[in-house]
């Protein structure tokens, strides 16, 4: 193959992977949001248990880990089964993990033909990790706002003082 064929193959695989992981991420965050919204005790001003808020935050954090795990494993499967870039799945999974989080030790590298896929995985991972961070901060902020409303006895139900 020539350079143009190689680069288009690499960009096609990378584009499919970005589209797949962004879709997985969106569905995962939407699911977490729906599950949090269905937890009425969190929004009930008569329920002031900090343990519920702590459990909600832990639920979101573990949910985010699960979503990222699926995305990392998807890249690892492409490296191992699709591109045959590594001799064993554990190496593909290790490479995918350190690449996705942009740690990039460099002790395991992709063959030259697929290096751009790894670079795009790193960019994809940074964006998805940032999105997760923003989501987590939003959830914590909303829980803190509820806490403020619960703790401020001067406010009535309409928000006035």
N, C-alpha and C positions, 0 to 999 in steps of 0.2 A: 504494500500500500504506500501511497505517497502522503506527504504532509497534510494536504487539504482533506483527504479522505479520513486520516487519523484524527484530525482536529474536529471534523464534523461528527464523527462517531463519539468522541469524547464529550463534546458539547451536547449531543443528543442524550447520552446516558446521564450526564450531569443535570440537564434540564428536567428529565423525567424524575430523577431523584429529588430535586428541589421541589418540583410540583407535588410529588407524593408526600414528602416530609412536611411541607407547609400545610397540605390538606389534613394530614394526620394531626398536626399540631392544632390547627383550627378546630377540628372535631373534638380533640381531647380537651381543649380549653372550654369549648362550649358545653361539653358534658360536665366538666367540673363546675362551671357556673350554674348550670341547671340543678345539679345535685346540691350545691350550697344554697341556692334560692329555695329549694324545697324544704330546707331545715328551718321551719317556723320558729322553734325555740330561740334561734339566734336573733330574730327580729322582735321577739316578744319582750317589751320593757319590763314585764314582771319576772322574767327569767334573767337573773343577773349573775349566773354562775360563770366564773372565769374559765372553768374547765371546758365548757362548751365552745368558747372562743379558741382555746388552745387546741382542742380536738379539730375544730374547723381548719385552723392553720396547718396542723399536722396532716390532715386529710389532703389539703391542697398541695403541700410540699411533696408528699408521697405520690399524689396523682401526677404532678409534674415530672417526678423521677420516672414514673411508669411511661409517660408519653415520650420522654427523651430516650428511654431504654428501647422502646419500639423503633424509634427513628435510627438509633445507633445500630441496632441489630439488622435493620433493613439495609443500611449501607454495607455492613459486614457480609450479609448474604449476597449482595451484588458483587462485592470484591471476590468472595470465595466461589460461589456457584456460577455467577454470570461472567466475570472477567478472568477467573482462574488466576488471580494475581498472587495468591498465597497458597502454600502447601497444606495448611490446616486451618480449620475454622477459628480456632482460638487466636491465632495470629491475626486473622482478618478482623475479629472482634476487638482485639487489643488495638490494632491500628485505627480502626474506626472510632473507638472511644477516645484515644488521645488526639485524633484529628478533629473530631466533632467539637471537643471542648477547647480546641486550639492550643493544646499543651505541646503537641508535636515534639516528642523526645528525639526523634530521628533515628532511633535504634532499629526501627522497621520502616522500610520505605516501599512504595509502589514501584512496579516496573515502569520504565520511561514512558511507555505507551499510555499509561493511565494516571500519570502524575497530576494532571489537571483535574481529574475527578476528585482526588484527595484535597486539592486546594479549594475547590468549590464546596466540598463537604465542610471544610473549616469555616468558610464564609457563611455557609448555611447554618452551621452550628452556632456561630456567634449571634446571628440574627435571631434564631429560635430561642437561644438562652436569654437573650435580651428581652424578647417577647414574654418569656416565662417570668423573668424578674419583674417586668412591669405589671404583669397579671397578679403576681404574688403581693406586690406593694399595694395594688388597688384593693385586693381582698383585705389585707391587713388594715388599710386606711378606712375601708367601710366598717370593719369591725370596731375600729377605734372610734369612729363617728357614732356608732350605736352605743358604745361604752360612754361616750361623753353625754349623750342624750339621757342615758340611764342615771348617770351620776349627778347631773345638774338638776336639783329639785326645783329650781326657780322656773324652769321652762314648762309651759303647759303643752297639751297635745298639738296646738297649732304652731308651736315653735316660738311663741312670744314669751316675754319675760314678765 
